[in-house]
Amino acid sequence: MHLDIAVENLEPAVTAAVAVGARPAQHQPAPEQWRVLLDPAGHPLRLTVVSPD
């Protein structure tokens, strides 16, 4: 299971997530739309600029 979190701008959102303990995943399949991060325990989450319909 992972979380998808919609954000307005990827770069500041990634910076904020890393500041509180997340780390970028090694594989980034679509970095212009999604950023895959791992929480401190290693669980994946994705930040995205793609809005849910």
Secondary structure, 3 states (H helix, E strand, C coil): CCEEEECCCHHHHHHHHHHCCCEECCCCCCCCCEEEEECCCCCEEEEECCCCC
